[in-house]
Amino acid sequence: MSSDFEGYEQDFAVLTAEITSKIARVPRLPPDEKKQMVANVEKQLEEARELLEQMDLEVREIPPQSRGMYSNRMRSYKQEMGKLETDFKRSRIAYSDEVRNELLGDAGNSSENQRAHLLENTERLERSSRRLEAGYQIAVETEQIGQEMLENLSHDREKIQRARERLRETDANLGKSSRILTGMLRR
């Protein structure tokens, strides 16, 4: 089950990387190519939503003890999807502003350059935020795994201590049995 989830994760990562690169290119493309790119990104966003749904279904089928780690990942992926959709909307707004300027004959290159610069900076910030969130998720998962390992070790320690106690009891019983047999042999 988790192998299906991991396959979906890889597909989602590849798809989101493609979407991010295409969104960044939209403002710089000629008008005809922009229309095609916007349509292409919309299709890929729909594919990403479907992948998230599939991943969500897989998480629901995972046993409750393992589900927490996967649920955290899903929250992270949903946040990433929301950011991609927001970036795409911003890109489309910039695209629609450019179309409006072309139709009205407004040059406005300096404001477009500023807008493009701001979009690039926003994209960098969001990429950094995603990296930080991914690092945080890994830290949380590592902590959960560490806690599980400590609990397992604690249980193992208790088992070993009970086994030692049984061994001591058995040793004591063997000692008593040996003394009784020795006494019986002497009689």
Backbone as CSV, one residue per row, in Angstrom:
resi,resn,N_x,N_y,N_z,CA_x,CA_y,CA_z,C_x,C_y,C_z
1,MET,0.810,-1.180,0.000,0.000,0.000,0.000,0.865,1.261,0.000
2,SER,1.890,1.301,0.892,2.745,2.474,0.956,3.576,2.617,-0.316
3,SER,3.830,1.514,-1.030,4.576,1.622,-2.282,3.739,2.362,-3.323
4,ASP,2.415,2.137,-3.334,1.540,2.897,-4.232,1.597,4.368,-3.859
5,PHE,1.545,4.653,-2.556,1.589,6.028,-2.085,2.893,6.698,-2.513
6,GLU,3.999,5.977,-2.356,5.296,6.547,-2.732,5.387,6.781,-4.237
7,GLY,4.773,5.906,-5.028,4.721,6.115,-6.477,3.935,7.368,-6.803
8,TYR,2.810,7.552,-6.128,2.016,8.768,-6.333,2.811,10.002,-5.899
9,GLU,3.572,9.857,-4.807,4.393,10.978,-4.343,5.401,11.400,-5.407
10,GLN,6.058,10.413,-6.014,7.042,10.723,-7.049,6.378,11.390,-8.237
11,ASP,5.231,10.872,-8.666,4.501,11.482,-9.780,4.097,12.908,-9.437
12,PHE,3.651,13.120,-8.188,3.230,14.449,-7.755,4.420,15.411,-7.760
13,ALA,5.572,14.945,-7.292,6.767,15.797,-7.255,7.187,16.215,-8.664
14,VAL,7.187,15.258,-9.584,7.564,15.566,-10.974,6.565,16.553,-11.578
15,LEU,5.289,16.297,-11.359,4.249,17.139,-11.924,4.308,18.551,-11.365
16,THR,4.502,18.690,-10.056,4.568,20.033,-9.469,5.810,20.787,-9.937
17,ALA,6.900,20.075,-10.148,8.106,20.741,-10.667,7.853,21.275,-12.080
18,GLU,7.190,20.471,-12.906,6.857,20.922,-14.260,5.920,22.124,-14.219
19,ILE,4.918,22.062,-13.358,3.952,23.164,-13.251,4.660,24.434,-12.808
20,THR,5.537,24.318,-11.813,6.261,25.492,-11.304,7.096,26.135,-12.403
21,SER,7.797,25.318,-13.167,8.639,25.885,-14.231,7.779,26.534,-15.308
22,LYS,6.650,25.939,-15.630,5.777,26.514,-16.660,5.132,27.806,-16.177
23,ILE,4.731,27.841,-14.918,4.135,29.064,-14.371,5.134,30.211,-14.431
24,ALA,6.393,29.915,-14.149,7.428,30.958,-14.170,7.661,31.477,-15.588
25,ARG,7.445,30.618,-16.593,7.688,31.031,-17.982,6.521,31.786,-18.605
26,VAL,5.315,31.651,-18.062,4.122,32.244,-18.681,4.284,33.737,-18.964
27,PRO,4.716,34.568,-18.008,4.785,36.014,-18.291,5.777,36.386,-19.401
28,ARG,6.759,35.534,-19.675,7.803,35.881,-20.646,7.509,35.381,-22.061
29,LEU,6.450,34.630,-22.237,6.168,34.034,-23.546,5.392,34.993,-24.456
30,PRO,5.511,34.786,-25.765,4.671,35.551,-26.699,3.196,35.172,-26.489
31,PRO,2.262,36.043,-26.873,0.838,35.827,-26.581,0.287,34.468,-27.033
32,ASP,0.644,34.010,-28.242,0.102,32.727,-28.711,0.580,31.573,-27.836
33,GLU,1.843,31.584,-27.508,2.394,30.516,-26.671,1.838,30.579,-25.251
34,LYS,1.527,31.803,-24.781,0.975,31.952,-23.433,-0.365,31.241,-23.316
35,LYS,-1.204,31.388,-24.334,-2.515,30.734,-24.294,-2.348,29.220,-24.190
36,GLN,-1.446,28.676,-24.992,-1.202,27.229,-24.949,-0.635,26.800,-23.588
37,MET,0.291,27.600,-23.074,0.919,27.272,-21.799,-0.104,27.318,-20.667
38,VAL,-0.982,28.324,-20.678,-2.010,28.438,-19.641,-2.927,27.215,-19.676
39,ALA,-3.342,26.822,-20.877,-4.206,25.643,-21.020,-3.476,24.379,-20.533
40,ASN,-2.203,24.264,-20.872,-1.404,23.112,-20.459,-1.271,23.054,-18.937
41,VAL,-1.010,24.203,-18.313,-0.856,24.249,-16.856,-2.180,23.894,-16.176
42,GLU,-3.291,24.350,-16.737,-4.592,24.004,-16.157,-4.806,22.490,-16.172
43,LYS,-4.440,21.849,-17.269,-4.570,20.388,-17.349,-3.682,19.707,-16.308
44,GLN,-2.451,20.191,-16.181,-1.531,19.578,-15.224,-1.979,19.808,-13.777
45,LEU,-2.578,20.978,-13.513,-3.105,21.212,-12.169,-4.239,20.234,-11.863
46,GLU,-5.060,19.958,-12.851,-6.137,18.985,-12.653,-5.557,17.591,-12.390
47,GLU,-4.501,17.231,-13.124,-3.842,15.946,-12.892,-3.282,15.874,-11.467
48,ALA,-2.693,16.992,-11.021,-2.123,17.034,-9.666,-3.226,16.872,-8.621
49,ARG,-4.395,17.497,-8.856,-5.518,17.341,-7.925,-5.958,15.878,-7.863
50,GLU,-6.010,15.229,-9.021,-6.398,13.818,-9.064,-5.376,12.946,-8.329
51,LEU,-4.094,13.250,-8.500,-3.057,12.503,-7.773,-3.232,12.673,-6.259
52,LEU,-3.545,13.907,-5.826,-3.766,14.145,-4.402,-4.944,13.318,-3.896
53,GLU,-5.996,13.220,-4.695,-7.148,12.407,-4.301,-6.748,10.938,-4.170
54,GLN,-5.966,10.439,-5.125,-5.511,9.052,-5.068,-4.651,8.822,-3.818
55,MET,-3.759,9.786,-3.548,-2.891,9.661,-2.375,-3.741,9.665,-1.094
56,ASP,-4.767,10.513,-1.059,-5.643,10.591,0.104,-6.358,9.262,0.322
57,LEU,-6.809,8.646,-0.775,-7.451,7.333,-0.666,-6.478,6.286,-0.124
58,GLU,-5.229,6.342,-0.586,-4.213,5.385,-0.104,-3.966,5.573,1.392
59,VAL,-3.930,6.826,1.842,-3.681,7.103,3.260,-4.817,6.531,4.111
60,ARG,-6.037,6.622,3.609,-7.174,6.099,4.366,-7.114,4.584,4.530
61,GLU,-6.420,3.899,3.619,-6.320,2.447,3.680,-5.150,1.978,4.547
62,ILE,-4.287,2.884,4.950,-3.116,2.539,5.762,-3.579,2.314,7.207
63,PRO,-3.003,1.331,7.911,-3.385,1.087,9.311,-3.198,2.341,10.166
64,PRO,-4.056,2.529,11.174,-4.027,3.763,11.983,-2.679,4.063,12.633
65,GLN,-1.909,3.017,13.032,-0.644,3.298,13.684,0.369,3.954,12.750
66,SER,0.273,3.723,11.457,1.214,4.297,10.486,0.638,5.514,9.776
67,ARG,-0.619,5.773,9.974,-1.311,6.807,9.201,-0.828,8.218,9.505
68,GLY,-0.375,8.488,10.726,0.009,9.850,11.126,1.079,10.450,10.230
69,MET,2.105,9.684,9.942,3.208,10.168,9.117,2.704,10.530,7.717
70,TYR,1.858,9.681,7.160,1.342,9.923,5.816,0.355,11.092,5.803
71,SER,-0.396,11.259,6.871,-1.330,12.383,6.960,-0.568,13.702,6.966
72,ASN,0.564,13.736,7.672,1.386,14.952,7.682,1.893,15.268,6.283
73,ARG,2.319,14.244,5.574,2.783,14.456,4.201,1.656,14.994,3.328
74,MET,0.461,14.436,3.503,-0.675,14.878,2.698,-0.975,16.352,2.953
75,ARG,-0.926,16.767,4.221,-1.162,18.185,4.523,-0.142,19.047,3.801
76,SER,1.100,18.623,3.816,2.153,19.376,3.139,1.890,19.456,1.631
77,TYR,1.483,18.326,1.037,1.212,18.315,-0.404,0.009,19.183,-0.753
78,LYS,-0.993,19.187,0.102,-2.169,20.028,-0.155,-1.803,21.507,-0.071
79,GLN,-0.930,21.837,0.878,-0.465,23.225,0.972,0.316,23.610,-0.276
80,GLU,1.158,22.707,-0.719,1.942,22.955,-1.933,1.017,23.158,-3.125
81,MET,-0.039,22.348,-3.209,-1.001,22.469,-4.300,-1.688,23.828,-4.240
82,GLY,-2.061,24.268,-3.056,-2.681,25.583,-2.899,-1.753,26.701,-3.345
83,LYS,-0.475,26.566,-3.024,0.501,27.582,-3.437,0.666,27.589,-4.951
84,LEU,0.682,26.404,-5.554,0.784,26.335,-7.014,-0.409,27.014,-7.672
85,GLU,-1.597,26.764,-7.134,-2.795,27.388,-7.708,-2.754,28.903,-7.547
86,THR,-2.262,29.362,-6.399,-2.127,30.806,-6.172,-1.113,31.408,-7.151
87,ASP,0.012,30.739,-7.323,1.034,31.211,-8.279,0.460,31.278,-9.689
88,PHE,-0.319,30.265,-10.033,-0.909,30.224,-11.373,-1.890,31.374,-11.559
89,LYS,-2.682,31.644,-10.517,-3.618,32.778,-10.607,-2.851,34.088,-10.791
90,ARG,-1.769,34.244,-10.041,-0.953,35.467,-10.185,-0.385,35.576,-11.601
91,SER,0.077,34.454,-12.095,0.642,34.429,-13.447,-0.419,34.790,-14.480
92,ARG,-1.623,34.265,-14.279,-2.726,34.574,-15.210,-3.127,36.029,-15.105
93,ILE,-3.081,36.594,-13.891,-3.402,38.011,-13.732,-2.379,38.850,-14.476
94,ALA,-1.108,38.488,-14.319,-0.061,39.211,-15.051,-0.285,39.065,-16.545
95,TYR,-0.666,37.873,-16.979,-0.936,37.610,-18.389,-2.122,38.439,-18.868
96,SER,-3.199,38.499,-18.074,-4.371,39.274,-18.491,-4.063,40.769,-18.507
97,ASP,-3.206,41.232,-17.580,-2.787,42.641,-17.587,-2.000,42.953,-18.855
98,GLU,-1.143,42.022,-19.273,-0.371,42.230,-20.503,-1.294,42.277,-21.719
99,VAL,-2.283,41.389,-21.760,-3.237,41.388,-22.876,-3.999,42.704,-22.898
100,ARG,-4.436,43.162,-21.712,-5.158,44.443,-21.631,-4.268,45.574,-22.122
101,ASN,-3.008,45.592,-21.706,-2.087,46.644,-22.128,-1.858,46.611,-23.636
102,GLU,-1.769,45.395,-24.202,-1.597,45.283,-25.649,-2.819,45.819,-26.390
103,LEU,-3.993,45.489,-25.892,-5.218,45.945,-26.535,-5.379,47.453,-26.429
104,LEU,-5.000,48.018,-25.290,-5.145,49.454,-25.091,-3.948,50.236,-25.620
105,GLY,-2.920,49.536,-26.034,-1.733,50.208,-26.568,-0.877,50.821,-25.484
106,ASP,-1.022,50.366,-24.260,-0.253,50.888,-23.132,1.076,50.160,-23.066
107,ALA,2.165,50.908,-23.168,3.486,50.282,-23.148,3.786,49.747,-21.748
108,GLY,3.862,50.598,-20.763,4.018,50.197,-19.371,5.106,49.174,-19.111
109,ASN,6.220,49.248,-19.829,7.271,48.247,-19.666,7.879,48.253,-18.270
110,SER,8.028,49.450,-17.702,8.671,49.498,-16.384,7.812,48.798,-15.338
111,SER,6.497,49.000,-15.398,5.643,48.328,-14.414,5.629,46.819,-14.666
112,GLU,5.699,46.407,-15.935,5.755,44.978,-16.243,7.057,44.374,-15.741
113,ASN,8.156,45.120,-15.909,9.442,44.626,-15.410,9.414,44.501,-13.885
114,GLN,8.813,45.508,-13.243,8.704,45.446,-11.794,7.845,44.262,-11.366
115,ARG,6.737,44.082,-12.085,5.837,42.969,-11.767,6.556,41.633,-11.952
116,ALA,7.300,41.500,-13.056,8.031,40.258,-13.314,9.076,40.026,-12.224
117,HIS,9.757,41.109,-11.842,10.766,41.001,-10.784,10.120,40.579,-9.465
118,LEU,8.989,41.185,-9.134,8.275,40.817,-7.914,7.799,39.365,-7.962
119,LEU,7.304,38.936,-9.120,6.861,37.552,-9.258,8.018,36.571,-9.076
120,GLU,9.172,36.921,-9.642,10.346,36.062,-9.477,10.749,35.970,-8.006
121,ASN,10.754,37.124,-7.324,11.120,37.123,-5.906,10.106,36.339,-5.073
122,THR,8.831,36.508,-5.415,7.790,35.765,-4.702,7.964,34.276,-4.920
123,GLU,8.274,33.910,-6.143,8.488,32.494,-6.457,9.667,31.935,-5.669
124,ARG,10.750,32.693,-5.581,11.915,32.249,-4.804,11.555,32.065,-3.335
125,LEU,10.816,33.042,-2.801,10.399,32.943,-1.406,9.527,31.713,-1.171
126,GLU,8.620,31.459,-2.077,7.731,30.314,-1.916,8.488,28.998,-2.055
127,ARG,9.465,28.962,-2.958,10.288,27.750,-3.073,11.058,27.513,-1.784
128,SER,11.610,28.600,-1.231,12.347,28.473,0.038,11.412,28.019,1.148
129,SER,10.212,28.570,1.163,9.233,28.164,2.178,8.895,26.690,2.035
130,ARG,8.727,26.232,0.801,8.415,24.816,0.582,9.564,23.931,1.062
131,ARG,10.792,24.376,0.796,11.946,23.599,1.253,11.990,23.527,2.778
132,LEU,11.728,24.685,3.415,11.715,24.708,4.876,10.616,23.801,5.421
133,GLU,9.435,23.854,4.806,8.340,22.994,5.247,8.702,21.523,5.062
134,ALA,9.333,21.206,3.942,9.736,19.817,3.694,10.754,19.381,4.748
135,GLY,11.692,20.255,5.075,12.676,19.944,6.114,12.010,19.740,7.467
136,TYR,11.038,20.587,7.753,10.303,20.447,9.013,9.547,19.124,9.035
137,GLN,8.915,18.770,7.930,8.173,17.513,7.847,9.113,16.326,8.086
138,ILE,10.298,16.386,7.489,11.269,15.313,7.672,11.682,15.225,9.141
139,ALA,11.874,16.385,9.771,12.251,16.395,11.185,11.139,15.786,12.044
140,VAL,9.885,16.131,11.728,8.753,15.585,12.488,8.672,14.075,12.291
141,GLU,8.831,13.627,11.049,8.780,12.192,10.765,9.915,11.460,11.473
142,THR,11.105,12.068,11.467,12.255,11.463,12.135,11.995,11.361,13.633
143,GLU,11.403,12.397,14.201,11.084,12.375,15.623,10.079,11.272,15.932
144,GLN,9.061,11.134,15.076,8.065,10.079,15.289,8.715,8.695,15.207
145,ILE,9.578,8.512,14.230,10.266,7.222,14.088,11.131,6.957,15.318
146,GLY,11.812,8.000,15.792,12.640,7.861,16.989,11.814,7.470,18.208
147,GLN,10.636,8.080,18.342,9.763,7.730,19.463,9.309,6.281,19.363
148,GLU,8.939,5.872,18.162,8.513,4.484,17.969,9.648,3.521,18.306
149,MET,10.870,3.866,17.887,12.013,2.997,18.181,12.258,2.926,19.690
150,LEU,12.149,4.073,20.374,12.341,4.069,21.827,11.273,3.209,22.516
151,GLU,10.036,3.306,22.043,8.968,2.483,22.620,9.257,1.004,22.382
152,ASN,9.685,0.666,21.162,10.026,-0.731,20.860,11.167,-1.216,21.739
153,LEU,12.189,-0.393,21.907,13.315,-0.775,22.756,12.869,-0.956,24.203
154,SER,11.969,-0.102,24.661,11.456,-0.219,26.026,10.708,-1.539,26.200
155,HIS,9.868,-1.874,25.217,9.149,-3.148,25.276,10.128,-4.329,25.258
156,ASP,11.141,-4.237,24.410,12.140,-5.309,24.335,12.882,-5.444,25.669
157,ARG,13.189,-4.318,26.295,13.880,-4.348,27.585,13.023,-5.056,28.630
158,GLU,11.724,-4.719,28.625,10.828,-5.375,29.576,10.788,-6.878,29.335
159,LYS,10.750,-7.295,28.063,10.734,-8.722,27.743,12.006,-9.399,28.224
160,ILE,13.133,-8.744,27.997,14.420,-9.314,28.420,14.470,-9.431,29.941
161,GLN,13.966,-8.410,30.639,13.970,-8.461,32.101,13.069,-9.579,32.609
162,ARG,11.902,-9.764,31.997,11.016,-10.859,32.394,11.675,-12.211,32.113
163,ALA,12.366,-12.330,30.964,13.053,-13.576,30.624,14.155,-13.865,31.644
164,ARG,14.907,-12.839,32.058,15.950,-13.019,33.069,15.347,-13.491,34.386
165,GLU,14.227,-12.867,34.747,13.569,-13.249,35.997,13.118,-14.701,35.940
166,ARG,12.537,-15.103,34.816,12.125,-16.498,34.654,13.340,-17.425,34.712
167,LEU,14.454,-16.990,34.100,15.676,-17.787,34.116,16.186,-17.950,35.543
168,ARG,16.149,-16.892,36.348,16.571,-16.976,37.753,15.666,-17.929,38.529
169,GLU,14.351,-17.796,38.289,13.408,-18.688,38.969,13.682,-20.142,38.579
170,THR,13.895,-20.361,37.286,14.185,-21.711,36.805,15.478,-22.224,37.426
171,ASP,16.491,-21.362,37.491,17.764,-21.742,38.092,17.570,-22.110,39.561
172,ALA,16.782,-21.305,40.277,16.514,-21.596,41.694,15.771,-22.913,41.830
173,ASN,14.785,-23.129,40.954,14.027,-24.398,40.998,14.929,-25.586,40.674
174,LEU,15.841,-25.419,39.722,16.780,-26.489,39.396,17.690,-26.787,40.583
175,GLY,18.113,-25.750,41.286,18.944,-25.928,42.468,18.211,-26.721,43.535
176,LYS,16.934,-26.359,43.776,16.128,-27.091,44.762,15.960,-28.546,44.332
177,SER,15.649,-28.731,43.040,15.462,-30.087,42.517,16.737,-30.896,42.677
178,SER,17.872,-30.296,42.416,19.159,-30.984,42.543,19.400,-31.398,43.978
179,ARG,19.093,-30.506,44.942,19.271,-30.831,46.353,18.343,-31.959,46.775
180,ILE,17.112,-31.907,46.304,16.149,-32.964,46.647,16.618,-34.298,46.086
181,LEU,17.058,-34.309,44.827,17.538,-35.552,44.212,18.788,-36.074,44.926
182,THR,19.669,-35.170,45.292,20.875,-35.574,46.012,20.492,-36.200,47.342
183,GLY,19.526,-35.572,48.048,19.051,-36.120,49.324,18.391,-37.471,49.137
184,MET,17.653,-37.646,48.073,16.995,-38.911,47.793,18.028,-39.991,47.488
185,LEU,19.077,-39.653,46.772,20.113,-40.615,46.432,20.870,-41.067,47.674
186,ARG,21.073,-40.228,48.643,21.798,-40.559,49.861,20.990,-41.523,50.725
187,ARG,19.672,-41.424,50.672,18.812,-42.299,51.476,18.803,-43.624,50.831
